[in-house]
Amino acid sequence: MNSNETLKLDNQICFSLYAASREITKLYRPLLQDLGLTYTQYVTMLALWEKDEVTVSALGAKLYLDSGTLTPLLKKLESAGLITRARAKNDERSVIVALTEQGRSLREKAVCIPEKLVSQLNATPEEGAQLLALMHELLSRMKDAERKEEEK
């Protein structure tokens, strides 16, 4: 690629990922409206439906969110009656996030969301699986590089 092409916006991996992420998030908005969740609240609930009763720090790591973003998000989910937050009995510094019964039951209403989103993407199941595998591989490589950098 010549120097004129190098800095074109359409040639930037970061921008393509960013733009695709924004567009997918827009597709989720009407699907999540019935659940009363934003996209970020939805992925938080997905993480909690996968593993309930986790520390705020573990949840933040899973979601790639810092505490400045996660804390207000958790407060909104708590005021909506979907989660509780409580200090860990064995370590007062840790806060445990747990689903309420209402939060657990919301899962049933959300089961159809992934399928509805996939139908809007005009992609085959194979293309979706390939893209997901590629994204997992990319994230894994970035985490490995970050760990190696921290070890220096």
Buried (B, 14 or more C-beta within 10 A) or exposed (E): EEEEEEEEEEEEEEEEEEEEEEEEBEBBEEBBEEBEBBBBBBBBBBBBBEEBEBBBEBBBEBBEBEEEEBBEBBEBBBEBEBBBBEEEEEEEEBBBBBBBEEBBEBBEEBEEBEEEBEEEEEEEEEEBEEEEEEEEEEEEEEEEEEEEEEEE
